[in-house]
Amino acid sequence: MTHEYDDIIDLPHYEPQKHKRMTMESRAAQFAPFAALTGYHAAIRETARQAQEQTED
């Protein structure tokens, strides 16, 4: 039984020739999570506070 990738499965891992590999620290920083919605949680809390005030009145 032949498989679709049998011809490439045992090839060595590619190593770049013209530039150094990225350090683990740089790679981690590049893919680290970030706050895409800056201020989102504060806005939600403020909306909840305002709604709470309205229901108490």
MARBA-3410 file (N, C-alpha, C, O; in Angstrom, 1 decimal):
57
0.8,-1.2,0.0,0.0,0.0,0.0,0.9,1.2,0.0,1.7,1.4,0.9 ~ 0.7,2.1,-1.0,1.5,3.3,-1.0,0.7,4.5,-0.4,-0.6,4.5,-0.6 ~ 1.4,5.4,0.2,0.7,6.5,0.7,1.1,7.8,0.0,2.2,7.8,-0.7 ~ 0.3,8.8,0.1,0.5,10.0,-0.7,1.8,10.7,-0.4,2.4,11.3,-1.4 ~ 2.4,10.6,0.8,3.6,11.4,1.1,4.8,10.5,1.3,5.8,10.9,1.9
4.8,9.2,0.9,5.9,8.3,1.1,7.2,8.8,0.5,8.3,8.5,1.1 ~ 7.1,9.6,-0.5,8.3,10.1,-1.2,9.0,11.2,-0.4,10.2,11.4,-0.6 ~ 8.4,11.9,0.5,9.0,13.0,1.2,9.1,12.8,2.7,9.7,13.6,3.4 ~ 8.5,11.7,3.2,8.3,11.6,4.7,9.7,11.4,5.4,9.8,11.9,6.5 ~ 10.7,10.9,4.7,12.0,10.7,5.4,13.0,11.7,5.0,14.2,11.5,5.3
12.7,12.7,4.3,13.6,13.7,3.9,14.1,14.5,5.1,13.3,14.6,6.1 ~ 15.3,15.0,5.1,15.8,15.8,6.3,15.1,17.1,6.4,14.6,17.6,5.4 ~ 15.0,17.6,7.6,14.3,18.9,7.8,15.1,20.0,7.1,16.3,20.0,7.1 ~ 14.3,20.9,6.5,15.0,22.1,5.8,15.7,23.0,6.7,15.2,23.3,7.8 ~ 16.9,23.3,6.4,17.7,24.3,7.1,18.0,25.5,6.2,18.6,25.2,5.1
17.7,26.7,6.6,17.9,27.8,5.7,19.4,28.1,5.5,20.2,27.9,6.4 ~ 19.8,28.5,4.3,21.2,28.7,4.0,21.7,30.1,4.1,22.8,30.4,4.3 ~ 20.7,31.1,3.9,21.1,32.5,3.8,20.9,33.3,5.1,21.3,34.4,5.2 ~ 20.2,32.7,6.1,19.9,33.5,7.3,19.9,32.5,8.5,19.6,31.3,8.3 ~ 20.2,33.0,9.7,20.2,32.2,10.9,18.7,31.9,11.3,17.8,32.6,10.9
18.6,30.8,12.0,17.3,30.4,12.5,16.9,31.4,13.6,17.7,31.9,14.3 ~ 15.6,31.6,13.8,15.1,32.4,14.8,15.3,31.8,16.2,15.1,30.6,16.3 ~ 15.7,32.6,17.2,15.9,32.0,18.5,14.5,31.6,19.1,13.5,32.1,18.6 ~ 14.5,30.7,20.0,13.3,30.3,20.7,12.6,31.5,21.3,11.3,31.6,21.3 ~ 13.4,32.4,21.9,12.8,33.6,22.6,12.1,34.5,21.6,11.0,35.0,21.8
12.7,34.7,20.4,12.1,35.5,19.4,10.9,34.9,18.8,9.9,35.6,18.5 ~ 11.0,33.6,18.6,9.8,32.9,18.1,8.6,32.9,19.1,7.5,33.1,18.7 ~ 8.9,32.7,20.4,7.9,32.8,21.4,7.2,34.2,21.4,6.0,34.3,21.5 ~ 8.0,35.2,21.3,7.5,36.6,21.3,6.6,36.8,20.1,5.6,37.5,20.2 ~ 7.0,36.3,19.0,6.3,36.5,17.7,4.9,35.9,17.8,3.9,36.5,17.3
4.8,34.7,18.4,3.5,34.0,18.4,2.8,34.1,19.8,1.8,33.4,20.0 ~ 3.3,35.0,20.7,2.7,35.1,22.0,1.3,35.8,21.8,1.1,36.6,20.9 ~ 0.3,35.4,22.7,-1.0,36.1,22.6,-0.9,37.6,22.8,0.0,38.0,23.5 ~ -1.8,38.3,22.3,-1.8,39.7,22.4,-3.3,40.2,22.7,-4.2,39.5,22.3 ~ -3.4,41.4,23.2,-4.8,41.9,23.5,-5.3,42.6,22.3,-5.1,43.8,22.1
-5.9,41.9,21.4,-6.5,42.4,20.2,-7.6,43.4,20.5,-7.8,44.4,19.7 ~ -8.3,43.2,21.5,-9.4,44.1,21.9,-9.1,44.9,23.1,-9.7,44.7,24.2 ~ -8.1,45.8,23.0,-7.6,46.6,24.1,-8.8,47.4,24.7,-9.5,48.1,23.9 ~ -9.1,47.3,26.0,-10.1,48.0,26.6,-11.5,47.3,26.6,-12.5,47.8,27.1 ~ -11.6,46.2,26.0,-12.8,45.5,25.8,-13.4,45.1,27.2,-14.6,45.4,27.5
-12.6,44.5,28.1,-13.1,44.1,29.4,-13.5,45.3,30.2,-14.5,45.2,30.9 ~ -12.8,46.4,30.1,-13.2,47.6,30.8,-14.5,48.2,30.3,-15.3,48.6,31.1 ~ -14.7,48.1,29.0,-16.0,48.6,28.5,-17.1,47.7,28.9,-18.2,48.2,29.2 ~ -16.9,46.4,29.0,-18.0,45.5,29.4,-18.3,45.7,30.9,-19.5,45.8,31.3 ~ -17.3,45.9,31.7,-17.5,46.2,33.2,-18.3,47.5,33.3,-19.2,47.6,34.1
-17.9,48.5,32.6,-18.6,49.8,32.6,-20.1,49.7,32.2,-21.0,50.2,32.9 ~ -20.3,48.9,31.2,-21.7,48.7,30.7,-22.5,48.0,31.8,-23.7,48.3,32.0 ~ -21.9,47.0,32.4,-22.6,46.2,33.5,-22.9,47.1,34.6,-23.9,47.0,35.2 ~ -21.9,48.0,35.0,-22.1,48.9,36.1,-23.3,49.9,35.8,-24.1,50.1,36.7 ~ -23.3,50.4,34.6,-24.4,51.3,34.2,-25.8,50.6,34.2,-26.8,51.1,34.7
-25.8,49.4,33.8,-27.0,48.6,33.8,-27.5,48.3,35.2,-28.7,48.3,35.5 ~ -26.5,48.0,36.1,-26.8,47.8,37.5,-27.4,49.0,38.1,-28.4,48.9,38.9 ~ -26.9,50.1,37.8,-27.4,51.4,38.4,-28.8,51.6,37.9,-29.7,52.1,38.7 ~ -29.1,51.4,36.7,-30.5,51.6,36.1,-31.5,50.6,36.8,-32.6,51.0,37.0 ~ -31.1,49.4,37.1,-32.0,48.5,37.7,-32.2,48.8,39.2,-33.3,48.5,39.8
-31.3,49.5,39.8,-31.4,49.9,41.2,-32.3,51.1,41.4,-32.9,51.3,42.5 ~ -32.4,51.9,40.3,-33.3,53.2,40.4,-34.7,52.9,40.4,-35.5,53.8,40.5
END
